[in-house]
């Protein structure tokens, strides 16, 4: 983990716009009508509706997606009582995490009040603004009283994350660690170092999950908490032991199965770890220095199952795994509270997620290939995109089942889809692709069958029901690689094109290719040699109907791929060229960009083909092409070179296709600013239209354009390259394509193949 300096941290917070969060409008506001609807006089109507029916506040305002992060600054991180205003950077940071992980809006509120009664009164007065209250960094024991009172007095979810967040994540980790160790929660001996808010709530939750009070020893700064100690708080009394034979941490650790540390660094020795039972579970959560370092614990006991609060070691106990999704689920059913049932549902959802195959995006972030359930992975990673669907849905369902939900979710698949859309994990375009492909799965050949990304994509496409995958490559090597990656190849066909059992197929394919290209110099012998190459063999499978679609390009040169496609598949008879397109799903909408891969210096006729192919492909996605032909100048400003070529192509296309919404030549900014475009050039066929399709004058421009957008706007989803113009579904990937990229292209290829079958 990179070392964080004071200078870097201060610069991060002050540079640009100070702080970490802002408020953004969600409705149009540019016209007088917009403003009249947003404020006076239009705003009066929702006000009156809410007065008549208070629950409609969730319908007409952001209350249902708005959480207050509230603190008095009395227990800020490891800094202690630094005051309300000094804690504001932390509360802003919490707001940022709510937004990026859960899509939840936040106002951070710092209340300069240490008296619990007055603090609660202040929160109660402002509560109507919010759909939920996240209490933060309030010291014990006041935090217990404050949370309990607010839970009783308010009809919205209230949770002190310092208490419950760590409890929920560590409980999920404990359940899974016990499963790995082969132990039962009701049997294990648990030592808890620390007796603050987090330690108390963690231990309470463990008891709710089955741990026995008589098996728990809790230790504070004075030693083991015993029932004969005077002046114990109500919270500590619950965990006071009747045993008189243990007084210190060292004595408590002998024979213990589980250690939970929420105290201070370096208090746990290697000797204490060695004194524990077999397969000891150690959760050393003190930050930034744990009770014992990961290295020392592993050196003391190689069989230890270890968690810390740090991201640079396995099994991080990080509250961000829980709170954004717990509130997300609670808000989505307009819950009146976050109750025990909802917290336990979150525990099980998090625990279950760690047992599922890990998405490629998670492996990439942590620079590993095969995270799988076991000693080094029994808690999901904070970046796992499935947390929002699995945890939020579990919490929402528990809220409904326990009777605290005002709103009902009836279609859980649709709810999870909406969450993915909300977080930008998926767009409506992608969702439609997948749904269509699932209805008509086809046989898809994956060329580079030994490449880890290609294998993962094939497995994922099969698991999602998109296709029947066929991997090309050495069978034994593919199976070995799949085993290393912990991938299940059941239902996936492997074809070793170079094996003797494929000799008949190679020769049959070679003869077909030789006959097809005999007047272009091809002999059977030359064609047969080509059949030992993945692209030629795989494309011949599609050409002959032995497969329906073909995916290639992870480590194949494009020029070689294009040559094979031309020779085997050929270009559709109504065109003289083929091309590629990328789809960009951004916050501004969906855009189609061509040609991003094939034609480096297109002629006028080639540009016309690209435009026609692009228009047809946009329609393929049930969208209407509104097409701008892009150059560096606008409408005759430059009368030679590329602008002249584009202008001539546009004129001919408009004459040949009078209903096609196409115009140019124009610059990108003019294409995207329809108001300025209409004002300056009122004669355009695109008047009043928002351009969604752009054809660039050369490969360099188109390729650079989509990659620039991708680099500067990482939230924009990019699908492609999509092949346009070949006789069969042959689609290309890139060397840096992710698993999701390839699966997206696979969905397109499946639909492409199905549509072609319908046309026959």
C-alpha positions in Angstrom: 0.0 0.0 0.0 1.4 3.4 -1.0 2.7 5.6 1.9 0.4 8.5 2.5 2.1 11.7 3.5 0.6 14.8 5.2 1.4 16.9 2.2 -0.3 14.6 -0.3 -3.4 14.3 1.9 -3.8 18.1 2.4 -3.2 18.7 -1.3 -5.8 16.1 -2.2 -8.4 17.8 -0.1 -7.7 21.4 -1.1 -6.9 21.1 -4.8 -9.6 22.1 -7.3 -12.9 22.3 -5.5 -12.3 22.0 -1.7 -13.6 18.9 -0.1 -14.8 15.7 -1.6 -18.6 16.0 -2.3 -21.0 18.3 -4.0 -24.8 18.6 -4.8 -25.8 18.1 -8.4 -29.2 19.0 -10.0 -31.2 16.0 -11.3 -33.8 17.9 -13.4 -33.6 20.3 -16.3 -33.0 23.9 -15.2 -31.9 25.9 -18.3 -35.2 27.5 -19.3 -37.6 29.7 -17.5 -40.2 26.9 -17.7 -37.7 24.5 -16.0 -37.1 27.0 -13.2 -40.9 27.6 -12.8 -41.4 23.9 -12.4 -38.4 23.5 -10.0 -39.4 26.4 -7.8 -42.2 28.9 -7.7 -45.0 28.4 -8.7 -44.7 24.8 -9.7 -43.1 23.5 -6.6 -46.3 24.3 -4.6 -48.1 21.3 -6.1 -45.8 18.5 -4.7 -45.8 20.4 -1.4 -49.6 20.1 -1.2 -49.5 16.5 -2.2 -47.1 15.7 0.6 -49.3 17.6 3.1 -52.3 15.5 2.1 -50.2 12.2 2.1 -46.9 12.4 3.9 -45.6 9.1 2.3 -45.6 10.8 -1.1 -42.5 12.7 0.1 -40.6 9.6 -1.2 -42.3 10.1 -4.6 -41.6 13.8 -5.1 -38.3 14.4 -3.3 -34.9 12.9 -2.8 -35.7 11.8 0.8 -35.8 8.1 -0.2 -32.2 8.3 -1.4 -30.8 10.8 1.1 -28.8 9.8 4.2 -27.4 12.1 6.9 -23.9 11.2 8.1 -24.0 12.8 11.6 -21.3 13.1 14.2 -20.2 15.2 17.1 -16.6 14.4 16.6 -16.0 12.7 19.9 -14.4 9.5 18.5 -13.0 10.3 15.1 -11.1 7.3 13.6 -8.0 6.9 15.8 -7.9 10.6 16.6 -10.3 10.6 19.5 -12.3 13.7 20.6 -11.2 16.3 18.0 -14.5 18.1 17.8 -17.3 18.3 15.3 -15.7 20.6 12.7 -12.4 18.8 12.8 -14.2 15.6 11.9 -15.9 17.0 8.8 -13.3 15.6 6.4 -14.2 12.1 7.7 -17.9 12.7 7.3 -17.4 14.0 3.7 -15.3 10.9 3.0 -18.2 8.7 4.3 -20.5 10.6 2.0 -18.2 9.9 -0.9 -18.2 6.1 -0.1 -22.0 6.1 0.1 -22.3 7.6 -3.3 -19.6 5.6 -5.2 -20.5 2.3 -3.8 -24.3 2.6 -3.1 -25.5 5.5 -5.2 -26.8 7.1 -2.0 -26.9 10.9 -1.7 -25.5 12.3 1.6 -25.5 15.5 3.6 -22.7 15.4 6.2 -23.9 17.1 9.4 -21.5 18.0 12.2 -23.3 18.8 15.5 -21.2 20.6 18.1 -22.9 19.0 21.1 -21.6 16.4 23.5 -24.7 16.1 25.7 -26.6 13.0 24.5 -30.0 14.5 25.1 -29.4 17.7 23.3 -27.6 15.8 20.5 -30.6 13.6 20.0 -33.0 16.6 20.0 -31.0 18.2 17.2 -31.1 15.0 15.1 -34.8 14.5 15.7 -35.5 18.1 14.5 -33.8 17.6 11.2 -34.8 14.0 10.6 -37.8 14.8 8.2 -35.2 15.8 5.6 -33.7 12.3 5.4 -34.5 8.7 4.4 -31.9 7.4 6.9 -29.4 8.5 9.6 -25.9 7.1 9.7 -24.3 8.0 13.1 -20.6 8.2 12.9 -17.6 8.6 15.3 -19.5 9.1 18.5 -17.7 7.8 21.6 -19.0 5.1 23.9 -21.0 4.7 26.0 -23.0 7.7 24.8 -23.3 6.2 21.3 -25.3 3.3 22.7 -27.9 5.6 24.3 -28.0 8.0 21.2 -28.6 5.2 18.8 -31.3 3.4 20.9 -33.2 6.7 21.5 -33.2 7.7 17.9 -34.3 4.3 16.8 -37.3 4.6 19.0 -38.2 8.2 18.2 -37.6 8.2 14.5 -39.5 6.3 11.7 -36.5 6.0 9.4 -33.4 3.7 9.5 -30.8 4.7 12.1 -27.4 3.0 12.4 -24.2 3.8 14.2 -21.8 2.3 11.6 -18.9 2.2 14.1 -20.9 -0.3 16.1 -22.7 -2.3 13.4 -20.6 -2.0 10.3 -17.6 -3.8 11.7 -19.9 -6.3 13.5 -21.7 -7.3 10.2 -18.5 -7.7 8.2 -16.5 -9.5 10.8 -19.5 -11.8 11.5 -19.7 -12.7 7.8 -15.9 -13.4 7.9 -16.3 -15.4 11.1 -18.9 -17.7 9.7 -16.8 -18.4 6.7 -13.5 -18.8 8.6 -15.2 -21.3 10.9 -16.4 -23.2 7.8 -12.8 -23.3 6.5 -11.6 -24.4 9.9 -14.3 -27.0 10.2 -15.7 -25.6 13.5 -19.1 -24.6 14.7 -19.8 -21.2 16.2 -21.7 -22.6 19.2 -18.5 -24.6 20.2 -15.7 -22.1 19.7 -14.0 -20.2 22.5 -13.8 -16.5 21.6 -11.5 -13.8 23.1 -12.4 -10.2 22.4 -9.7 -7.5 23.0 -11.5 -4.2 23.4 -14.8 -3.2 25.0 -15.8 -0.2 23.0 -18.8 0.3 20.7 -17.5 -1.9 17.9 -16.3 -4.7 20.1 -19.6 -4.8 22.1 -21.7 -4.9 18.9 -19.5 -7.5 17.2 -19.8 -9.8 20.1 -23.5 -9.2 20.4 -24.0 -10.2 16.8 -21.8 -13.3 17.2 -24.2 -14.3 20.0 -27.2 -13.7 17.8 -25.5 -16.1 15.3 -25.1 -18.8 17.8 -22.0 -18.1 19.9 -22.4 -18.9 23.6 -21.8 -16.3 26.3 -20.0 -18.8 28.5 -17.4 -19.3 25.7 -16.6 -15.6 25.4 -13.9 -13.6 27.3 -13.9 -9.8 26.8 -10.9 -7.8 27.8 -10.6 -4.0 28.4 -7.8 -1.9 29.6 -8.1 -3.4 33.1 -8.0 -7.0 32.0 -10.6 -9.7 31.6 -14.1 -8.3 32.4 -15.4 -10.4 35.3 -18.8 -10.3 36.9 -17.4 -9.3 40.3 -15.9 -6.0 38.9 -17.6 -2.9 40.2 -19.2 -0.1 38.1 -19.5 -2.0 34.9 -21.6 -0.4 32.2 -24.7 -2.2 31.1 -23.0 -3.1 27.8 -20.0 -4.7 29.5 -22.1 -6.6 32.1 -23.5 -8.7 29.3 -20.1 -10.2 28.6 -18.7 -10.3 32.1 -17.5 -13.8 32.9 -18.0 -15.8 36.2 -14.6 -17.4 35.7 -11.9 -16.4 38.2 -8.9 -18.4 36.7 -8.2 -15.8 33.9 -7.2 -12.2 34.3 -4.9 -11.3 31.4 -5.0 -11.5 27.6 -2.2 -14.0 27.7 -4.2 -16.3 30.0 -7.4 -15.9 27.9 -5.7 -16.8 24.7 -4.7 -20.4 25.8 -6.9 -22.8 23.9 -8.9 -20.1 22.2 -10.4 -20.7 18.8 -11.1 -17.1 17.9 -9.4 -13.7 18.6 -11.2 -10.5 17.8 -9.1 -7.4 18.3 -10.6 -3.9 18.4 -8.2 -2.3 20.8 -4.6 -1.2 20.0 -1.6 -2.3 18.1 1.0 -4.9 19.0 -0.6 -6.2 22.1 -0.8 -9.8 20.8 2.5 -11.8 20.8 3.5 -14.8 18.7 3.5 -16.9 21.9 -0.1 -16.1 22.5 -1.0 -17.1 18.9 0.9 -20.4 19.4 -1.1 -21.1 22.6 -4.4 -21.1 20.6 -6.4 -24.1 19.4 -5.8 -25.7 16.0 -6.7 -23.6 13.0 -6.9 -20.4 15.0 -9.0 -17.5 13.7 -7.4 -14.1 14.3 -9.2 -10.9 13.5 -6.7 -8.1 14.4 -8.7 -5.0 13.5 -6.9 -2.2 15.3 -6.0 0.6 12.8 -3.5 1.5 11.4 -1.4 -1.0 13.4 -3.2 -4.3 14.2 -2.9 -6.2 17.4 -0.4 -8.4 15.7 1.1 -8.1 12.3 0.0 -10.4 9.5 3.6 -11.5 9.1 4.1 -12.3 12.7 0.9 -14.2 13.0 1.6 -16.4 10.0 5.1 -17.0 11.2 3.8 -18.1 14.6 1.1 -20.4 13.2 0.9 -21.2 9.5 -2.6 -22.6 10.1 -4.0 -19.3 11.2 -6.9 -17.8 9.5 -6.1 -14.1 9.6 -8.1 -10.8 9.0 -7.0 -7.2 9.6 -8.5 -3.8 8.8 -5.8 -3.2 6.2 -6.2 -3.5 2.4 -2.7 -4.8 1.8 -3.4 -8.2 3.5 -6.0 -10.9 2.8 -9.5 -10.8 4.3 -9.8 -7.1 5.0 -12.6 -6.3 7.5 -13.8 -3.0 5.9 -17.1 -1.4 6.7 -17.5 -0.3 3.1 -18.4 -3.9 2.4 -21.6 -3.3 4.4 -23.0 0.2 5.1 -23.6 1.5 1.5 -25.6 -1.6 0.6 -27.4 -1.9 3.9 -28.7 1.6 3.6 -29.4 1.0 -0.1 -31.6 -1.9 0.6 -33.3 -0.1 3.5 -34.0 3.1 1.4 -35.3 1.1 -1.5 -38.2 -0.2 0.5 -38.6 3.1 2.5 -37.8 1.2 5.6 -38.8 2.5 9.1 -35.7 1.0 10.7 -32.6 -1.1 10.3 -33.4 -4.0 12.6 -31.6 -7.2 13.7 -33.2 -9.3 10.9 -31.8 -6.9 8.3 -28.3 -7.0 9.8 -28.2 -10.8 9.9 -29.5 -10.9 6.3 -26.5 -8.7 5.4 -24.1 -11.0 7.3 -25.3 -14.1 5.3 -25.3 -12.3 2.0 -21.7 -11.1 2.5 -20.6 -14.6 3.6 -22.4 -16.3 0.7 -20.8 -14.0 -1.8 -17.3 -15.0 -0.8 -18.1 -18.6 -1.9 -19.1 -17.6 -5.4 -16.6 -17.3 -8.3 -14.8 -14.0 -8.2 -15.4 -11.5 -11.0 -12.5 -10.7 -13.3 -12.7 -7.0 -12.3 -11.8 -8.0 -8.7 -8.9 -10.2 -9.7 -7.5 -7.3 -11.8 -7.7 -4.8 -9.0 -5.7 -7.1 -6.7 -3.4 -8.3 -9.5 -4.3 -12.0 -9.0 -5.8 -14.6 -11.3 -7.7 -17.0 -9.1 -9.1 -15.7 -5.9 -11.3 -18.5 -4.5 -12.9 -19.3 -1.2 -10.5 -20.6 1.4 -7.9 -19.4 4.0 -6.8 -16.4 2.0 -10.2 -15.3 0.8 -13.2 -15.7 3.1 -14.4 -12.1 3.0 -15.4 -10.4 -0.3 -13.2 -7.6 -1.5 -14.6 -4.1 -1.2 -14.5 -3.5 -5.0 -16.7 -6.5 -5.7 -19.5 -5.1 -7.9 -21.9 -7.8 -6.8 -22.1 -6.5 -3.2 -24.8 -3.9 -4.2 -27.1 -6.5 -5.7 -26.6 -9.3 -3.2 -26.5 -7.4 0.1 -29.0 -4.7 -0.8 -31.5 -7.3 -2.0 -31.0 -9.4 1.1 -31.5 -6.4 3.4 -34.6 -5.1 1.5 -36.2 -8.6 1.6 -35.5 -8.8 5.4 -37.1 -5.4 5.9 -40.2 -6.6 4.1 -40.3 -9.9 5.9 -39.9 -8.3 9.3 -42.6 -5.7 8.7 -40.6 -2.4 8.6 -40.8 -1.8 4.9 -43.3 0.8 3.6 -42.7 -0.2 0.0 -42.8 -3.7 -1.6 -40.4 -5.1 -4.2 -42.1 -7.8 -6.3 -39.5 -8.6 -9.0 -36.1 -9.2 -7.5 -34.4 -9.8 -10.8 -35.6 -6.5 -12.0 -34.6 -4.8 -8.8 -31.0 -6.1 -9.1 -31.0 -5.0 -12.7 -32.0 -1.5 -11.7 -29.2 -1.5 -9.1 -26.6 -2.5 -11.7 -27.9 0.3 -14.0 -27.8 2.8 -11.1 -24.2 2.0 -10.4 -23.1 2.0 -14.1 -22.3 -1.7 -14.0 -24.7 -2.3 -16.8 -26.7 -0.2 -19.2 -30.1 -0.8 -20.8 -28.3 -1.5 -24.1 -26.2 -4.2 -22.4 -29.2 -5.6 -20.6 -31.2 -5.8 -23.8 -28.3 -7.6 -25.5 -28.1 -10.2 -22.8 -31.8 -10.8 -22.6 -32.0 -11.3 -26.3 -29.0 -13.5 -26.5 -30.3 -15.7 -23.7 -33.5 -16.4 -25.6 -31.5 -17.6 -28.6 -28.1 -19.0 -27.5 -25.8 -20.0 -30.4 -22.6 -22.0 -30.7 -19.7 -19.6 -30.4 -16.1 -20.4 -31.1 -13.5 -18.7 -28.9 -10.2 -18.6 -30.8 -7.6 -18.2 -28.1 -8.8 -21.0 -25.9 -5.7 -21.0 -23.7 -5.8 -17.3 -22.9 -7.0 -16.8 -19.3 -9.3 -13.9 -20.3 -10.8 -15.9 -23.1 -11.4 -18.9 -20.9 -13.1 -16.8 -18.3 -15.2 -15.1 -20.8 -16.4 -18.4 -22.3 -17.2 -19.8 -18.9 -19.1 -16.6 -17.9 -21.0 -16.5 -21.2 -22.0 -20.1 -20.7 -23.1 -19.5 -17.0 -25.2 -16.5 -18.1 -26.9 -18.6 -20.7 -25.7 -16.5 -23.7 -24.1 -19.3 -25.8 -22.7 -22.8 -26.1 -19.0 -22.1 -26.0 -16.3 -23.9 -28.0 -12.7 -23.3 -27.0 -9.9 -23.8 -29.6 -6.6 -25.1 -28.3 -4.8 -28.0 -26.7 -7.3 -29.9 -24.5 -4.9 -30.8 -21.7 -3.4 -27.3 -21.5 -6.8 -25.6 -21.4 -8.0 -28.0 -18.7 -4.9 -27.3 -16.6 -5.3 -23.6 -17.1 -9.0 -23.8 -16.1 -8.0 -25.8 -13.0 -5.4 -23.1 -12.0 -8.1 -20.4 -12.4 -10.7 -22.5 -10.5 -13.0 -22.5 -13.5 -15.7 -25.1 -14.3 -15.5 -26.2 -17.9 -18.7 -28.4 -17.7 -20.8 -27.9 -20.8 -17.9 -26.2 -22.7 -16.6 -28.0 -25.8 -12.8 -28.0 -26.4 -11.5 -28.5 -30.0 -7.8 -29.3 -30.4 -7.6 -28.2 -34.1 -4.0 -29.7 -34.4 -4.9 -33.1 -33.0 -5.2 -36.2 -35.2 -8.9 -36.5 -34.4 -9.5 -33.2 -36.2 -7.7 -34.3 -39.4 -10.9 -35.1 -41.3 -12.3 -31.6 -40.4 -9.0 -29.9 -41.4 -9.0 -31.6 -44.8 -12.7 -30.9 -45.4 -12.3 -27.2 -44.5 -9.1 -27.0 -46.6 -10.9 -28.4 -49.7 -13.8 -26.0 -49.3 -11.4 -23.0 -49.0 -9.2 -24.2 -51.9 -12.3 -24.6 -54.1 -13.5 -21.1 -53.1 -10.2 -19.4 -53.8 -8.7 -21.6 -56.5 -8.6 -18.7 -59.0 -6.7 -16.6 -56.5 -3.8 -19.0 -56.2 -5.0 -21.2 -53.4 -4.0 -24.9 -53.6 -5.3 -27.7 -51.3 -1.9 -28.0 -49.7 -1.7 -24.3 -48.8 -5.3 -24.3 -47.5 -4.6 -27.4 -45.4 -1.6 -25.7 -43.8 -3.9 -22.8 -43.0 -6.2 -25.1 -41.0 -3.5 -25.5 -38.3 -4.1 -21.8 -37.5 -6.8 -20.8 -35.0 -8.4 -18.1 -37.1 -8.7 -20.1 -40.3 -9.9 -23.2 -38.6 -12.4 -21.4 -36.4 -13.8 -19.2 -39.2 -14.2 -22.3 -41.3 -16.3 -23.8 -38.5 -18.6 -20.9 -38.9 -18.5 -20.9 -42.7 -19.5 -24.5 -42.9 -22.2 -24.3 -40.1 -20.3 -26.4 -37.6 -20.5 -23.3 -35.4 -22.6 -20.1 -35.5 -20.1 -17.3 -34.5 -16.5 -16.7 -33.9 -14.6 -14.5 -31.4 -10.9 -13.7 -31.8 -8.2 -11.1 -31.3 -6.9 -11.3 -27.7 -3.4 -11.9 -29.1 -3.8 -12.1 -32.8 -2.7 -9.3 -35.1 -5.6 -7.6 -36.7 -4.1 -7.7 -40.1 -3.9 -11.5 -40.0 -7.5 -11.7 -38.7 -8.9 -9.4 -41.4 -7.0 -11.4 -44.1 -8.5 -14.7 -42.9 -12.0 -13.1 -42.6 -11.8 -11.8 -46.2 -10.6 -15.1 -47.6 -13.0 -17.4 -45.7 -16.1 -15.4 -44.9 -16.1 -12.6 -47.4 -17.8 -9.3 -47.5 -21.6 -9.1 -48.0 -22.4 -8.6 -51.7 -24.1 -5.2 -51.3 -20.8 -3.7 -49.9 -17.2 -3.6 -51.1 -15.8 -3.0 -47.6 -16.3 -4.1 -44.0 -15.7 -2.0 -40.9 -16.1 -1.9 -37.1 -18.0 0.2 -34.7 -17.8 0.9 -30.9 -20.8 1.7 -28.7 -20.3 4.2 -25.9 -22.9 4.2 -23.2 -22.3 7.5 -21.3 -24.3 9.7 -18.9 -25.1 11.8 -22.0 -26.6 8.8 -23.8 -25.6 6.1 -26.2 -23.2 7.0 -29.1 -22.0 4.9 -32.0 -18.5 5.5 -33.5 -17.1 4.1 -36.7 -14.7 3.0 -38.2 -12.6 2.2 -35.2 -10.5 -0.7 -36.4 -10.3 -1.7 -40.1 -10.0 1.0 -42.8 -6.9 3.1 -42.1 -7.3 5.6 -45.0 -10.7 5.2 -46.5 -11.7 6.5 -49.9 -15.0 8.2 -50.6 -16.6 4.9 -51.6 -15.3 3.3 -48.5 -16.6 6.1 -46.3 -20.0 5.6 -47.9 -19.9 1.9 -47.2 -18.9 2.6 -43.5 -21.8 5.1 -43.2 -24.3 2.6 -44.6 -23.0 -0.2 -42.5 -23.1 1.9 -39.4 -26.6 3.1 -40.0 -27.8 -0.5 -40.4 -25.9 -1.6 -37.3 -27.5 1.2 -35.2 -30.9 0.0 -36.4 -29.8 -3.5 -35.4 -29.7 -2.2 -31.8 -33.3 -0.8 -32.2 -32.0 2.8 -32.4 -32.5 5.4 -35.1 -29.2 6.6 -36.6 -28.8 10.4 -36.5 -25.4 10.5 -38.2 -22.7 13.2 -38.4 -19.8 12.8 -40.8 -16.9 14.2 -38.9 -13.9 16.3 -40.1 -11.9 19.1 -38.6 -13.9 21.8 -40.5 -17.5 22.7 -41.1 -19.4 22.9 -44.4 -17.0 24.2 -47.0 -14.7 26.1 -44.8 -11.9 23.9 -46.1 -12.6 23.0 -49.7 -9.9 20.3 -50.3 -8.6 17.1 -48.8 -10.6 15.2 -46.3 -13.4 17.7 -45.9 -14.0 17.7 -49.7 -14.1 13.9 -49.7 -16.5 13.8 -46.8 -18.7 16.5 -48.3 -18.9 14.5 -51.6 -19.8 11.3 -49.8 -22.5 13.1 -47.8 -24.0 14.6 -50.9 -24.2 11.2 -52.7 -25.6 9.4 -49.6 -28.3 12.0 -49.2 -29.3 11.6 -52.8 -29.3 7.8 -52.6 -31.0 7.6 -49.2 -33.3 10.6 -48.9 -34.7 9.5 -45.5 -31.4 8.8 -43.8 -30.7 11.4 -41.2 -27.1 12.2 -42.1 -25.1 15.4 -42.7 -21.6 16.8 -42.7 -18.8 17.6 -43.1 -18.7 18.9 -39.5 -16.5 19.0 -36.4 -17.3 16.9 -33.3 -18.3 19.9 -31.2 -20.7 21.1 -33.9 -22.1 17.6 -34.1 -22.9 17.4 -30.4 -24.2 20.9 -29.9 -27.5 20.8 -31.8 -28.6 24.3 -30.7 -25.5 26.0 -32.1 -25.6 23.8 -35.2 -29.2 24.7 -35.9 -28.5 28.3 -35.4 -25.5 28.5 -37.7 -26.6 25.9 -40.3 -30.4 25.8 -40.4 -30.4 24.0 -43.8 -29.1 20.7 -42.3 -31.0 17.4 -42.6 -30.1 17.0 -38.9 -32.0 20.1 -37.8 -33.4 19.6 -34.3 -31.8 16.2 -34.0 -29.4 15.0 -31.3 -26.6 13.2 -33.1 -26.0 9.7 -31.8 -23.8 8.3 -34.6 -20.4 9.6 -35.8 -18.4 8.4 -38.8 -14.8 9.6 -38.7 -12.7 10.2 -41.8 -9.9 7.7 -40.9 -9.1 4.9 -38.5 -6.7 7.1 -36.4 -9.4 9.6 -35.7 -12.2 7.1 -34.8 -9.9 4.9 -32.7 -8.4 7.9 -30.8 -11.9 9.4 -30.2 -13.4 6.4 -28.5 -10.2 5.6 -26.5 -9.9 9.3 -25.4 -13.5 9.2 -24.1 -12.8 5.8 -22.4 -9.7 7.2 -20.7 -11.2 10.5 -19.5 -14.6 9.0 -18.7 -14.1 5.6 -17.0 -17.8 5.4 -16.1 -18.6 5.3 -19.8 -19.3 1.7 -20.9 -17.6 0.7 -24.1 -18.9 -2.2 -26.2 -16.9 -3.2 -29.2 -15.3 -3.5 -31.7 -18.4 -4.8 -33.5 -17.8 -6.2 -36.9 -20.0 -4.8 -39.7 -20.2 -6.1 -43.3 -18.9 -9.7 -43.3 -21.1 -12.6 -44.4 -21.0 -14.4 -41.1 -20.7 -13.4 -37.4 -16.9 -13.0 -37.0 -16.2 -10.6 -34.2 -12.9 -9.1 -32.9 -11.6 -8.3 -29.5 -8.5 -6.5 -28.3 -5.4 -7.5 -26.3 -6.6 -5.4 -23.4 -10.2 -6.5 -23.5 -11.6 -7.5 -20.2 -13.8 -10.6 -19.5 -16.8 -8.3 -19.5 -15.8 -6.8 -22.9 -15.6 -10.2 -24.5 -18.8 -11.4 -23.0 -20.5 -8.2 -24.3 -19.1 -9.0 -27.8 -20.3 -12.6 -27.4 -23.8 -11.4 -26.8 -23.7 -9.3 -30.0 -22.3 -12.2 -32.0 -25.1 -14.5 -30.7 -27.8 -12.1 -31.8 -25.9 -11.5 -35.1 -25.9 -15.2 -35.8 -29.6 -15.6 -34.8 -30.7 -12.7 -37.1 -28.7 -14.2 -40.0 -30.5 -17.5 -39.5 -33.9 -15.8 -39.6 -33.0 -14.2 -43.0 -32.3 -17.5 -44.6 
